[in-house]
Amino acid sequence: MENLVWSCISCNRGKYDIMIQDPYENILNVDSGNITKVFYRDEDFSIKVCDTYQEDKFIQNFYKKLRLGYETRRLDCFGLRLRGRYLREKDEEKKNQLGNALNILIRKRNMMKMTSEIAT
């Protein structure tokens, strides 16, 4: 679940020309968990580059191409966590509140996306 993000077509296509070669195939490997040594989520759900890779040009380019610093990435992560909590909730009143909050978040996230597409 931590590895998933909702992604629009333009964000997904941002990675089309990134060729990951050694040693980055190993460094950015999701299955081994190595990527968590390169990127992390802070307390506000933002994706950040770990200190060790701050000066690494390939990592910085990867971060930029995948738009990992975009505000919508924060909302995507929060939305997935909120959805998970919604799906696990047994109390109907709390489930309705979580569902309403999730719907508001999705609408706001979609408005942010539409606004950013118009600007670009």
Biopython code that builds the backbone (N, CA, C, O; Angstrom):
import numpy as np
from Bio.PDB.StructureBuilder import StructureBuilder

atoms = [
    (1, "MET", "N", (0.818, -1.190, 0.000)),
    (1, "MET", "CA", (0.000, 0.000, 0.000)),
    (1, "MET", "C", (0.867, 1.260, 0.000)),
    (1, "MET", "O", (0.505, 2.260, -0.621)),
    (2, "GLU", "N", (1.994, 1.218, 0.685)),
    (2, "GLU", "CA", (2.867, 2.389, 0.761)),
    (2, "GLU", "C", (3.501, 2.719, -0.584)),
    (2, "GLU", "O", (3.924, 3.853, -0.810)),
    (3, "ASN", "N", (3.570, 1.739, -1.475)),
    (3, "ASN", "CA", (4.224, 1.928, -2.760)),
    (3, "ASN", "C", (3.263, 2.453, -3.826)),
    (3, "ASN", "O", (3.703, 2.841, -4.908)),
    (4, "LEU", "N", (1.976, 2.470, -3.544)),
    (4, "LEU", "CA", (0.988, 2.852, -4.545)),
    (4, "LEU", "C", (0.676, 4.338, -4.491)),
    (4, "LEU", "O", (0.605, 4.931, -3.415)),
    (5, "VAL", "N", (0.494, 4.920, -5.639)),
    (5, "VAL", "CA", (0.000, 6.291, -5.735)),
    (5, "VAL", "C", (-0.983, 6.356, -6.881)),
    (5, "VAL", "O", (-0.809, 5.684, -7.898)),
    (6, "TRP", "N", (-2.016, 7.164, -6.719)),
    (6, "TRP", "CA", (-2.899, 7.433, -7.839)),
    (6, "TRP", "C", (-2.090, 8.296, -8.785)),
    (6, "TRP", "O", (-1.343, 9.170, -8.346)),
    (7, "SER", "N", (-2.228, 8.068, -10.034)),
    (7, "SER", "CA", (-1.415, 8.810, -10.978)),
    (7, "SER", "C", (-2.215, 9.154, -12.219)),
    (7, "SER", "O", (-2.851, 8.294, -12.829)),
    (8, "CYS", "N", (-2.172, 10.428, -12.582)),
    (8, "CYS", "CA", (-2.817, 10.848, -13.818)),
    (8, "CYS", "C", (-1.919, 10.457, -14.989)),
    (8, "CYS", "O", (-0.780, 10.034, -14.792)),
    (9, "ILE", "N", (-2.426, 10.597, -16.177)),
    (9, "ILE", "CA", (-1.669, 10.220, -17.371)),
    (9, "ILE", "C", (-0.373, 11.022, -17.482)),
    (9, "ILE", "O", (0.681, 10.451, -17.764)),
    (10, "SER", "N", (-0.435, 12.345, -17.262)),
    (10, "SER", "CA", (0.777, 13.154, -17.440)),
    (10, "SER", "C", (1.846, 12.817, -16.405)),
    (10, "SER", "O", (3.033, 12.799, -16.729)),
    (11, "CYS", "N", (1.440, 12.549, -15.165)),
    (11, "CYS", "CA", (2.432, 12.161, -14.147)),
    (11, "CYS", "C", (3.027, 10.800, -14.470)),
    (11, "CYS", "O", (4.234, 10.597, -14.331)),
    (12, "ASN", "N", (2.194, 9.876, -14.896)),
    (12, "ASN", "CA", (2.679, 8.543, -15.224)),
    (12, "ASN", "C", (3.638, 8.585, -16.414)),
    (12, "ASN", "O", (4.632, 7.859, -16.438)),
    (13, "ARG", "N", (3.344, 9.426, -17.389)),
    (13, "ARG", "CA", (4.204, 9.529, -18.562)),
    (13, "ARG", "C", (5.486, 10.301, -18.296)),
    (13, "ARG", "O", (6.406, 10.264, -19.112)),
    (14, "GLY", "N", (5.562, 10.997, -17.171)),
    (14, "GLY", "CA", (6.757, 11.760, -16.840)),
    (14, "GLY", "C", (8.000, 10.904, -16.714)),
    (14, "GLY", "O", (9.121, 11.407, -16.798)),
    (15, "LYS", "N", (7.804, 9.616, -16.514)),
    (15, "LYS", "CA", (8.949, 8.717, -16.325)),
    (15, "LYS", "C", (9.365, 7.990, -17.595)),
    (15, "LYS", "O", (10.275, 7.162, -17.560)),
    (16, "TYR", "N", (8.717, 8.284, -18.714)),
    (16, "TYR", "CA", (8.919, 7.500, -19.935)),
    (16, "TYR", "C", (10.373, 7.440, -20.403)),
    (16, "TYR", "O", (10.781, 6.425, -20.968)),
    (17, "ASP", "N", (11.161, 8.484, -20.190)),
    (17, "ASP", "CA", (12.525, 8.478, -20.724)),
    (17, "ASP", "C", (13.601, 8.284, -19.656)),
    (17, "ASP", "O", (14.773, 8.574, -19.896)),
    (18, "ILE", "N", (13.219, 7.809, -18.512)),
    (18, "ILE", "CA", (14.199, 7.539, -17.461)),
    (18, "ILE", "C", (14.720, 6.116, -17.635)),
    (18, "ILE", "O", (13.968, 5.145, -17.552)),
    (19, "MET", "N", (15.994, 6.021, -17.871)),
    (19, "MET", "CA", (16.648, 4.719, -17.982)),
    (19, "MET", "C", (17.411, 4.474, -16.684)),
    (19, "MET", "O", (18.382, 5.167, -16.380)),
    (20, "ILE", "N", (16.968, 3.498, -15.939)),
    (20, "ILE", "CA", (17.606, 3.195, -14.657)),
    (20, "ILE", "C", (18.636, 2.096, -14.880)),
    (20, "ILE", "O", (18.303, 0.974, -15.261)),
    (21, "GLN", "N", (19.906, 2.448, -14.633)),
    (21, "GLN", "CA", (21.000, 1.504, -14.805)),
    (21, "GLN", "C", (21.740, 1.364, -13.488)),
    (21, "GLN", "O", (21.515, 2.123, -12.546)),
    (22, "ASP", "N", (22.629, 0.377, -13.442)),
    (22, "ASP", "CA", (23.440, 0.187, -12.237)),
    (22, "ASP", "C", (24.176, 1.456, -11.886)),
    (22, "ASP", "O", (24.615, 2.163, -12.794)),
    (23, "PRO", "N", (24.331, 1.774, -10.656)),
    (23, "PRO", "CA", (23.881, 1.072, -9.459)),
    (23, "PRO", "C", (22.441, 1.413, -9.067)),
    (23, "PRO", "O", (21.939, 0.905, -8.064)),
    (24, "TYR", "N", (21.780, 2.260, -9.842)),
    (24, "TYR", "CA", (20.453, 2.748, -9.453)),
    (24, "TYR", "C", (19.365, 1.690, -9.526)),
    (24, "TYR", "O", (18.349, 1.813, -8.843)),
    (25, "GLU", "N", (19.554, 0.633, -10.350)),
    (25, "GLU", "CA", (18.575, -0.458, -10.366)),
    (25, "GLU", "C", (18.439, -1.056, -8.975)),
    (25, "GLU", "O", (17.337, -1.384, -8.534)),
    (26, "ASN", "N", (19.553, -1.192, -8.298)),
    (26, "ASN", "CA", (19.539, -1.733, -6.943)),
    (26, "ASN", "C", (19.108, -0.673, -5.927)),
    (26, "ASN", "O", (18.320, -0.957, -5.025)),
    (27, "ILE", "N", (19.617, 0.526, -6.074)),
    (27, "ILE", "CA", (19.314, 1.607, -5.125)),
    (27, "ILE", "C", (17.823, 1.937, -5.119)),
    (27, "ILE", "O", (17.257, 2.193, -4.056)),
    (28, "LEU", "N", (17.181, 1.937, -6.280)),
    (28, "LEU", "CA", (15.769, 2.307, -6.386)),
    (28, "LEU", "C", (14.836, 1.100, -6.402)),
    (28, "LEU", "O", (13.663, 1.229, -6.755)),
    (29, "ASN", "N", (15.337, -0.053, -6.031)),
    (29, "ASN", "CA", (14.533, -1.267, -6.049)),
    (29, "ASN", "C", (13.451, -1.214, -4.980)),
    (29, "ASN", "O", (13.735, -1.114, -3.787)),
    (30, "VAL", "N", (12.214, -1.283, -5.433)),
    (30, "VAL", "CA", (11.066, -1.237, -4.524)),
    (30, "VAL", "C", (10.926, -2.559, -3.783)),
    (30, "VAL", "O", (10.673, -2.570, -2.578)),
    (31, "ASP", "N", (11.087, -3.673, -4.493)),
    (31, "ASP", "CA", (10.872, -4.987, -3.886)),
    (31, "ASP", "C", (11.820, -5.270, -2.733)),
    (31, "ASP", "O", (11.430, -5.906, -1.754)),
    (32, "SER", "N", (13.047, -4.812, -2.834)),
    (32, "SER", "CA", (14.027, -5.047, -1.766)),
    (32, "SER", "C", (13.876, -4.038, -0.625)),
    (32, "SER", "O", (14.433, -4.224, 0.457)),
    (33, "GLY", "N", (13.122, -2.976, -0.878)),
    (33, "GLY", "CA", (12.971, -1.929, 0.128)),
    (33, "GLY", "C", (14.069, -0.882, 0.073)),
    (33, "GLY", "O", (14.065, 0.060, 0.865)),
    (34, "ASN", "N", (15.013, -1.033, -0.854)),
    (34, "ASN", "CA", (16.130, -0.089, -0.936)),
    (34, "ASN", "C", (15.675, 1.338, -1.212)),
    (34, "ASN", "O", (16.319, 2.292, -0.776)),
    (35, "ILE", "N", (14.580, 1.485, -1.926)),
    (35, "ILE", "CA", (14.112, 2.828, -2.282)),
    (35, "ILE", "C", (13.779, 3.657, -1.038)),
    (35, "ILE", "O", (13.808, 4.887, -1.085)),
    (36, "THR", "N", (13.467, 2.990, 0.064)),
    (36, "THR", "CA", (13.163, 3.718, 1.305)),
    (36, "THR", "C", (14.408, 4.345, 1.919)),
    (36, "THR", "O", (14.308, 5.152, 2.844)),
    (37, "LYS", "N", (15.579, 3.978, 1.408)),
    (37, "LYS", "CA", (16.822, 4.625, 1.846)),
    (37, "LYS", "C", (17.106, 5.874, 1.016)),
    (37, "LYS", "O", (18.006, 6.652, 1.333)),
    (38, "VAL", "N", (16.321, 6.057, -0.057)),
    (38, "VAL", "CA", (16.494, 7.195, -0.954)),
    (38, "VAL", "C", (15.395, 8.233, -0.732)),
    (38, "VAL", "O", (15.665, 9.434, -0.691)),
    (39, "PHE", "N", (14.165, 7.766, -0.590)),
    (39, "PHE", "CA", (13.009, 8.651, -0.404)),
    (39, "PHE", "C", (12.265, 8.254, 0.861)),
    (39, "PHE", "O", (12.265, 7.090, 1.262)),
    (40, "TYR", "N", (11.640, 9.227, 1.474)),
    (40, "TYR", "CA", (10.812, 8.954, 2.651)),
    (40, "TYR", "C", (9.647, 9.926, 2.661)),
    (40, "TYR", "O", (9.676, 10.951, 1.980)),
    (41, "ARG", "N", (8.637, 9.606, 3.423)),
    (41, "ARG", "CA", (7.503, 10.508, 3.616)),
    (41, "ARG", "C", (7.675, 11.183, 4.974)),
    (41, "ARG", "O", (7.942, 10.528, 5.982)),
    (42, "ASP", "N", (7.515, 12.508, 4.978)),
    (42, "ASP", "CA", (7.608, 13.213, 6.248)),
    (42, "ASP", "C", (6.250, 13.185, 6.951)),
    (42, "ASP", "O", (5.312, 12.548, 6.473)),
    (43, "GLU", "N", (6.151, 13.868, 8.070)),
    (43, "GLU", "CA", (4.921, 13.837, 8.870)),
    (43, "GLU", "C", (3.724, 14.457, 8.147)),
    (43, "GLU", "O", (2.580, 14.221, 8.536)),
    (44, "ASP", "N", (3.974, 15.241, 7.106)),
    (44, "ASP", "CA", (2.892, 15.844, 6.319)),
    (44, "ASP", "C", (2.618, 15.066, 5.032)),
    (44, "ASP", "O", (1.944, 15.572, 4.134)),
    (45, "PHE", "N", (3.137, 13.841, 4.938)),
    (45, "PHE", "CA", (2.945, 12.947, 3.790)),
    (45, "PHE", "C", (3.707, 13.379, 2.540)),
    (45, "PHE", "O", (3.494, 12.808, 1.471)),
    (46, "SER", "N", (4.579, 14.361, 2.646)),
    (46, "SER", "CA", (5.386, 14.779, 1.491)),
    (46, "SER", "C", (6.499, 13.770, 1.256)),
    (46, "SER", "O", (7.045, 13.204, 2.203)),
    (47, "ILE", "N", (6.834, 13.547, -0.015)),
    (47, "ILE", "CA", (7.950, 12.667, -0.357)),
    (47, "ILE", "C", (9.210, 13.527, -0.402)),
    (47, "ILE", "O", (9.251, 14.546, -1.090)),
    (48, "LYS", "N", (10.231, 13.110, 0.333)),
    (48, "LYS", "CA", (11.489, 13.843, 0.419)),
    (48, "LYS", "C", (12.649, 12.937, 0.021)),
    (48, "LYS", "O", (12.556, 11.713, 0.107)),
    (49, "VAL", "N", (13.741, 13.557, -0.416)),
    (49, "VAL", "CA", (14.969, 12.833, -0.721)),
    (49, "VAL", "C", (15.796, 12.773, 0.559)),
    (49, "VAL", "O", (15.998, 13.790, 1.223)),
    (50, "CYS", "N", (16.275, 11.576, 0.901)),
    (50, "CYS", "CA", (17.116, 11.413, 2.089)),
    (50, "CYS", "C", (18.407, 12.215, 1.934)),
    (50, "CYS", "O", (18.871, 12.452, 0.818)),
    (51, "ASP", "N", (18.971, 12.621, 3.044)),
    (51, "ASP", "CA", (20.182, 13.455, 3.048)),
    (51, "ASP", "C", (21.312, 12.863, 2.204)),
    (51, "ASP", "O", (22.018, 13.598, 1.514)),
    (52, "THR", "N", (21.483, 11.559, 2.253)),
    (52, "THR", "CA", (22.561, 10.896, 1.533)),
    (52, "THR", "C", (22.522, 11.172, 0.029)),
    (52, "THR", "O", (23.563, 11.182, -0.626)),
    (53, "TYR", "N", (21.319, 11.398, -0.521)),
    (53, "TYR", "CA", (21.158, 11.552, -1.966)),
    (53, "TYR", "C", (20.814, 12.969, -2.405)),
    (53, "TYR", "O", (20.421, 13.185, -3.551)),
    (54, "GLN", "N", (20.958, 13.928, -1.509)),
    (54, "GLN", "CA", (20.619, 15.319, -1.834)),
    (54, "GLN", "C", (21.436, 15.863, -3.005)),
    (54, "GLN", "O", (20.928, 16.667, -3.786)),
    (55, "GLU", "N", (22.674, 15.444, -3.135)),
    (55, "GLU", "CA", (23.555, 15.961, -4.189)),
    (55, "GLU", "C", (23.648, 15.041, -5.408)),
    (55, "GLU", "O", (24.386, 15.332, -6.349)),
    (56, "ASP", "N", (22.914, 13.951, -5.395)),
    (56, "ASP", "CA", (22.961, 12.978, -6.482)),
    (56, "ASP", "C", (22.084, 13.467, -7.638)),
    (56, "ASP", "O", (20.864, 13.557, -7.503)),
    (57, "LYS", "N", (22.706, 13.778, -8.763)),
    (57, "LYS", "CA", (21.970, 14.358, -9.903)),
    (57, "LYS", "C", (20.950, 13.386, -10.489)),
    (57, "LYS", "O", (19.856, 13.801, -10.873)),
    (58, "PHE", "N", (21.291, 12.100, -10.563)),
    (58, "PHE", "CA", (20.337, 11.133, -11.104)),
    (58, "PHE", "C", (19.103, 11.052, -10.206)),
    (58, "PHE", "O", (17.977, 11.070, -10.701)),
    (59, "ILE", "N", (19.304, 10.965, -8.907)),
    (59, "ILE", "CA", (18.186, 10.873, -7.959)),
    (59, "ILE", "C", (17.335, 12.137, -8.026)),
    (59, "ILE", "O", (16.106, 12.062, -8.019)),
    (60, "GLN", "N", (17.980, 13.289, -8.090)),
    (60, "GLN", "CA", (17.229, 14.547, -8.178)),
    (60, "GLN", "C", (16.410, 14.605, -9.470)),
    (60, "GLN", "O", (15.270, 15.070, -9.456)),
    (61, "ASN", "N", (16.974, 14.142, -10.576)),
    (61, "ASN", "CA", (16.252, 14.111, -11.847)),
    (61, "ASN", "C", (15.077, 13.125, -11.780)),
    (61, "ASN", "O", (13.982, 13.420, -12.260)),
    (62, "PHE", "N", (15.314, 11.969, -11.186)),
    (62, "PHE", "CA", (14.274, 10.956, -10.999)),
    (62, "PHE", "C", (13.117, 11.548, -10.187)),
    (62, "PHE", "O", (11.952, 11.394, -10.553)),
    (63, "TYR", "N", (13.445, 12.217, -9.096)),
    (63, "TYR", "CA", (12.460, 12.863, -8.222)),
    (63, "TYR", "C", (11.636, 13.893, -9.002)),
    (63, "TYR", "O", (10.414, 13.964, -8.873)),
    (64, "LYS", "N", (12.331, 14.679, -9.805)),
    (64, "LYS", "CA", (11.660, 15.723, -10.585)),
    (64, "LYS", "C", (10.790, 15.122, -11.693)),
    (64, "LYS", "O", (9.642, 15.529, -11.871)),
    (65, "LYS", "N", (11.333, 14.159, -12.434)),
    (65, "LYS", "CA", (10.588, 13.551, -13.550)),
    (65, "LYS", "C", (9.319, 12.848, -13.070)),
    (65, "LYS", "O", (8.283, 12.903, -13.733)),
    (66, "LEU", "N", (9.407, 12.193, -11.923)),
    (66, "LEU", "CA", (8.239, 11.493, -11.391)),
    (66, "LEU", "C", (7.329, 12.420, -10.582)),
    (66, "LEU", "O", (6.298, 12.002, -10.054)),
    (67, "ARG", "N", (7.735, 13.678, -10.501)),
    (67, "ARG", "CA", (6.936, 14.703, -9.814)),
    (67, "ARG", "C", (6.628, 14.309, -8.365)),
    (67, "ARG", "O", (5.521, 14.516, -7.867)),
    (68, "LEU", "N", (7.622, 13.746, -7.719)),
    (68, "LEU", "CA", (7.424, 13.261, -6.359)),
    (68, "LEU", "C", (7.224, 14.384, -5.351)),
    (68, "LEU", "O", (6.694, 14.154, -4.264)),
    (69, "GLY", "N", (7.639, 15.584, -5.698)),
    (69, "GLY", "CA", (7.468, 16.719, -4.795)),
    (69, "GLY", "C", (6.136, 17.438, -4.954)),
    (69, "GLY", "O", (5.859, 18.387, -4.220)),
    (70, "TYR", "N", (5.315, 17.009, -5.889)),
    (70, "TYR", "CA", (4.043, 17.690, -6.136)),
    (70, "TYR", "C", (3.095, 17.531, -4.948)),
    (70, "TYR", "O", (3.065, 16.494, -4.286)),
    (71, "GLU", "N", (2.340, 18.563, -4.703)),
    (71, "GLU", "CA", (1.358, 18.579, -3.620)),
    (71, "GLU", "C", (0.347, 17.444, -3.763)),
    (71, "GLU", "O", (-0.103, 16.877, -2.768)),
    (72, "THR", "N", (-0.003, 17.122, -4.994)),
    (72, "THR", "CA", (-0.982, 16.056, -5.199)),
    (72, "THR", "C", (-0.461, 14.711, -4.694)),
    (72, "THR", "O", (-1.259, 13.846, -4.333)),
    (73, "ARG", "N", (0.850, 14.516, -4.662)),
    (73, "ARG", "CA", (1.403, 13.271, -4.124)),
    (73, "ARG", "C", (1.079, 13.127, -2.640)),
    (73, "ARG", "O", (0.808, 12.028, -2.156)),
    (74, "ARG", "N", (1.111, 14.248, -1.928)),
    (74, "ARG", "CA", (0.746, 14.224, -0.508)),
    (74, "ARG", "C", (-0.708, 13.794, -0.352)),
    (74, "ARG", "O", (-1.031, 12.941, 0.475)),
    (75, "LEU", "N", (-1.570, 14.390, -1.148)),
    (75, "LEU", "CA", (-2.986, 14.077, -1.051)),
    (75, "LEU", "C", (-3.280, 12.645, -1.473)),
    (75, "LEU", "O", (-4.164, 11.996, -0.914)),
    (76, "ASP", "N", (-2.536, 12.153, -2.459)),
    (76, "ASP", "CA", (-2.719, 10.772, -2.892)),
    (76, "ASP", "C", (-2.423, 9.797, -1.750)),
    (76, "ASP", "O", (-3.189, 8.865, -1.507)),
    (77, "CYS", "N", (-1.326, 10.018, -1.064)),
    (77, "CYS", "CA", (-0.939, 9.149, 0.049)),
    (77, "CYS", "C", (-1.968, 9.236, 1.163)),
    (77, "CYS", "O", (-2.415, 8.217, 1.689)),
    (78, "PHE", "N", (-2.340, 10.453, 1.517)),
    (78, "PHE", "CA", (-3.334, 10.639, 2.573)),
    (78, "PHE", "C", (-4.650, 9.985, 2.173)),
    (78, "PHE", "O", (-5.300, 9.342, 2.997)),
    (79, "GLY", "N", (-5.047, 10.146, 0.913)),
    (79, "GLY", "CA", (-6.285, 9.548, 0.423)),
    (79, "GLY", "C", (-6.258, 8.031, 0.501)),
    (79, "GLY", "O", (-7.252, 7.417, 0.889)),
    (80, "LEU", "N", (-5.139, 7.417, 0.141)),
    (80, "LEU", "CA", (-5.035, 5.960, 0.230)),
    (80, "LEU", "C", (-5.126, 5.488, 1.678)),
    (80, "LEU", "O", (-5.758, 4.471, 1.965)),
    (81, "ARG", "N", (-4.503, 6.216, 2.573)),
    (81, "ARG", "CA", (-4.579, 5.844, 3.994)),
    (81, "ARG", "C", (-5.996, 6.026, 4.527)),
    (81, "ARG", "O", (-6.497, 5.190, 5.278)),
    (82, "LEU", "N", (-6.627, 7.110, 4.137)),
    (82, "LEU", "CA", (-7.994, 7.369, 4.570)),
    (82, "LEU", "C", (-8.938, 6.297, 4.013)),
    (82, "LEU", "O", (-9.831, 5.821, 4.713)),
    (83, "ARG", "N", (-8.731, 5.927, 2.756)),
    (83, "ARG", "CA", (-9.555, 4.881, 2.143)),
    (83, "ARG", "C", (-9.371, 3.548, 2.871)),
    (83, "ARG", "O", (-10.341, 2.827, 3.104)),
    (84, "GLY", "N", (-8.146, 3.228, 3.223)),
    (84, "GLY", "CA", (-7.876, 2.002, 3.973)),
    (84, "GLY", "C", (-8.596, 1.987, 5.305)),
    (84, "GLY", "O", (-9.168, 0.973, 5.706)),
    (85, "ARG", "N", (-8.562, 3.115, 5.982)),
    (85, "ARG", "CA", (-9.262, 3.216, 7.268)),
    (85, "ARG", "C", (-10.775, 3.094, 7.070)),
    (85, "ARG", "O", (-11.466, 2.444, 7.855)),
    (86, "TYR", "N", (-11.272, 3.727, 6.012)),
    (86, "TYR", "CA", (-12.693, 3.644, 5.673)),
    (86, "TYR", "C", (-13.093, 2.177, 5.447)),
    (86, "TYR", "O", (-14.120, 1.734, 5.961)),
    (87, "LEU", "N", (-12.304, 1.439, 4.697)),
    (87, "LEU", "CA", (-12.634, 0.044, 4.393)),
    (87, "LEU", "C", (-12.604, -0.850, 5.628)),
    (87, "LEU", "O", (-13.340, -1.835, 5.697)),
    (88, "ARG", "N", (-11.759, -0.517, 6.603)),
    (88, "ARG", "CA", (-11.647, -1.320, 7.826)),
    (88, "ARG", "C", (-12.681, -0.956, 8.883)),
    (88, "ARG", "O", (-12.942, -1.745, 9.792)),
    (89, "GLU", "N", (-13.270, 0.228, 8.772)),
    (89, "GLU", "CA", (-14.181, 0.721, 9.814)),
    (89, "GLU", "C", (-15.447, -0.122, 9.885)),
    (89, "GLU", "O", (-16.066, -0.409, 8.861)),
    (90, "LYS", "N", (-15.826, -0.513, 11.084)),
    (90, "LYS", "CA", (-17.032, -1.319, 11.307)),
    (90, "LYS", "C", (-18.223, -0.472, 11.744)),
    (90, "LYS", "O", (-19.368, -0.782, 11.414)),
    (91, "ASP", "N", (-17.949, 0.591, 12.483)),
    (91, "ASP", "CA", (-19.017, 1.469, 12.970)),
    (91, "ASP", "C", (-19.576, 2.282, 11.798)),
    (91, "ASP", "O", (-18.837, 3.031, 11.159)),
    (92, "GLU", "N", (-20.860, 2.141, 11.514)),
    (92, "GLU", "CA", (-21.470, 2.783, 10.342)),
    (92, "GLU", "C", (-21.390, 4.308, 10.383)),
    (92, "GLU", "O", (-21.157, 4.937, 9.351)),
    (93, "GLU", "N", (-21.578, 4.911, 11.556)),
    (93, "GLU", "CA", (-21.514, 6.371, 11.657)),
    (93, "GLU", "C", (-20.099, 6.874, 11.337)),
    (93, "GLU", "O", (-19.930, 7.832, 10.583)),
    (94, "LYS", "N", (-19.095, 6.222, 11.913)),
    (94, "LYS", "CA", (-17.705, 6.605, 11.626)),
    (94, "LYS", "C", (-17.369, 6.337, 10.159)),
    (94, "LYS", "O", (-16.665, 7.123, 9.525)),
    (95, "LYS", "N", (-17.873, 5.233, 9.628)),
    (95, "LYS", "CA", (-17.615, 4.895, 8.234)),
    (95, "LYS", "C", (-18.201, 5.973, 7.321)),
    (95, "LYS", "O", (-17.558, 6.367, 6.348)),
    (96, "ASN", "N", (-19.403, 6.452, 7.617)),
    (96, "ASN", "CA", (-20.013, 7.529, 6.822)),
    (96, "ASN", "C", (-19.190, 8.811, 6.903)),
    (96, "ASN", "O", (-19.004, 9.495, 5.896)),
    (97, "GLN", "N", (-18.697, 9.140, 8.102)),
    (97, "GLN", "CA", (-17.864, 10.335, 8.266)),
    (97, "GLN", "C", (-16.571, 10.204, 7.461)),
    (97, "GLN", "O", (-16.150, 11.148, 6.792)),
    (98, "LEU", "N", (-15.951, 9.041, 7.530)),
    (98, "LEU", "CA", (-14.723, 8.813, 6.766)),
    (98, "LEU", "C", (-14.999, 8.868, 5.265)),
    (98, "LEU", "O", (-14.203, 9.419, 4.505)),
    (99, "GLY", "N", (-16.118, 8.300, 4.841)),
    (99, "GLY", "CA", (-16.493, 8.336, 3.427)),
    (99, "GLY", "C", (-16.713, 9.755, 2.943)),
    (99, "GLY", "O", (-16.283, 10.116, 1.847)),
    (100, "ASN", "N", (-17.381, 10.562, 3.754)),
    (100, "ASN", "CA", (-17.593, 11.972, 3.399)),
    (100, "ASN", "C", (-16.262, 12.716, 3.300)),
    (100, "ASN", "O", (-16.045, 13.490, 2.368)),
    (101, "ALA", "N", (-15.382, 12.479, 4.260)),
    (101, "ALA", "CA", (-14.072, 13.138, 4.245)),
    (101, "ALA", "C", (-13.273, 12.699, 3.012)),
    (101, "ALA", "O", (-12.609, 13.520, 2.379)),
    (102, "LEU", "N", (-13.337, 11.429, 2.677)),
    (102, "LEU", "CA", (-12.628, 10.918, 1.511)),
    (102, "LEU", "C", (-13.177, 11.541, 0.225)),
    (102, "LEU", "O", (-12.403, 11.903, -0.661)),
    (103, "ASN", "N", (-14.469, 11.667, 0.115)),
    (103, "ASN", "CA", (-15.074, 12.303, -1.064)),
    (103, "ASN", "C", (-14.644, 13.756, -1.205)),
    (103, "ASN", "O", (-14.356, 14.214, -2.310)),
    (104, "ILE", "N", (-14.599, 14.480, -0.098)),
    (104, "ILE", "CA", (-14.150, 15.883, -0.124)),
    (104, "ILE", "C", (-12.691, 15.945, -0.566)),
    (104, "ILE", "O", (-12.327, 16.774, -1.400)),
    (105, "LEU", "N", (-11.857, 15.070, -0.008)),
    (105, "LEU", "CA", (-10.439, 15.037, -0.361)),
    (105, "LEU", "C", (-10.251, 14.748, -1.848)),
    (105, "LEU", "O", (-9.448, 15.406, -2.509)),
    (106, "ILE", "N", (-10.974, 13.783, -2.370)),
    (106, "ILE", "CA", (-10.848, 13.429, -3.787)),
    (106, "ILE", "C", (-11.282, 14.590, -4.673)),
    (106, "ILE", "O", (-10.626, 14.881, -5.673)),
    (107, "ARG", "N", (-12.372, 15.251, -4.322)),
    (107, "ARG", "CA", (-12.821, 16.411, -5.116)),
    (107, "ARG", "C", (-11.772, 17.517, -5.097)),
    (107, "ARG", "O", (-11.450, 18.088, -6.139)),
    (108, "LYS", "N", (-11.241, 17.819, -3.920)),
    (108, "LYS", "CA", (-10.221, 18.870, -3.816)),
    (108, "LYS", "C", (-8.958, 18.483, -4.576)),
    (108, "LYS", "O", (-8.352, 19.326, -5.237)),
    (109, "ARG", "N", (-8.560, 17.236, -4.492)),
    (109, "ARG", "CA", (-7.379, 16.764, -5.201)),
    (109, "ARG", "C", (-7.593, 16.896, -6.709)),
    (109, "ARG", "O", (-6.703, 17.344, -7.432)),
    (110, "ASN", "N", (-8.769, 16.509, -7.173)),
    (110, "ASN", "CA", (-9.068, 16.613, -8.599)),
    (110, "ASN", "C", (-9.103, 18.062, -9.056)),
    (110, "ASN", "O", (-8.695, 18.362, -10.178)),
    (111, "MET", "N", (-9.577, 18.954, -8.223)),
    (111, "MET", "CA", (-9.572, 20.387, -8.562)),
    (111, "MET", "C", (-8.137, 20.902, -8.660)),
    (111, "MET", "O", (-7.821, 21.695, -9.548)),
    (112, "MET", "N", (-7.277, 20.459, -7.760)),
    (112, "MET", "CA", (-5.863, 20.861, -7.824)),
    (112, "MET", "C", (-5.248, 20.368, -9.114)),
    (112, "MET", "O", (-4.491, 21.096, -9.755)),
    (113, "LYS", "N", (-5.559, 19.147, -9.507)),
    (113, "LYS", "CA", (-5.002, 18.570, -10.723)),
    (113, "LYS", "C", (-5.476, 19.346, -11.943)),
    (113, "LYS", "O", (-4.683, 19.652, -12.834)),
    (114, "MET", "N", (-6.769, 19.667, -11.988)),
    (114, "MET", "CA", (-7.314, 20.407, -13.126)),
    (114, "MET", "C", (-6.676, 21.789, -13.205)),
    (114, "MET", "O", (-6.352, 22.256, -14.297)),
    (115, "THR", "N", (-6.494, 22.442, -12.077)),
    (115, "THR", "CA", (-5.875, 23.766, -12.028)),
    (115, "THR", "C", (-4.436, 23.718, -12.533)),
    (115, "THR", "O", (-4.003, 24.594, -13.282)),
    (116, "SER", "N", (-3.696, 22.683, -12.115)),
    (116, "SER", "CA", (-2.291, 22.587, -12.545)),
    (116, "SER", "C", (-2.199, 22.264, -14.042)),
    (116, "SER", "O", (-1.264, 22.719, -14.701)),
    (117, "GLU", "N", (-3.139, 21.494, -14.591)),
    (117, "GLU", "CA", (-3.123, 21.187, -16.022)),
    (117, "GLU", "C", (-3.425, 22.426, -16.838)),
    (117, "GLU", "O", (-2.839, 22.623, -17.902)),
    (118, "ILE", "N", (-4.330, 23.264, -16.358)),
    (118, "ILE", "CA", (-4.661, 24.512, -17.074)),
    (118, "ILE", "C", (-3.454, 25.435, -17.079)),
    (118, "ILE", "O", (-3.202, 26.118, -18.071)),
    (119, "ALA", "N", (-2.700, 25.463, -15.972)),
    (119, "ALA", "CA", (-1.543, 26.351, -15.854)),
    (119, "ALA", "C", (-0.377, 25.902, -16.732)),
    (119, "ALA", "O", (0.448, 26.726, -17.127)),
    (120, "THR", "N", (-0.298, 24.603, -17.044)),
    (120, "THR", "CA", (0.851, 24.107, -17.827)),
    (120, "THR", "C", (0.564, 24.009, -19.284)),
    (120, "THR", "O", (1.434, 23.610, -20.059)),
]
sb = StructureBuilder()
sb.init_structure("model")
sb.init_model(0)
sb.init_chain("A")
sb.init_seg("    ")
for serial, (resi, resn, name, xyz) in enumerate(atoms, 1):
    if name == "N":
        sb.init_residue(resn, " ", resi, " ")
    sb.init_atom(name, np.array(xyz, "f"), 0.0, 1.0, " ", f" {name:<3s}", serial, name[0])
structure = sb.get_structure()
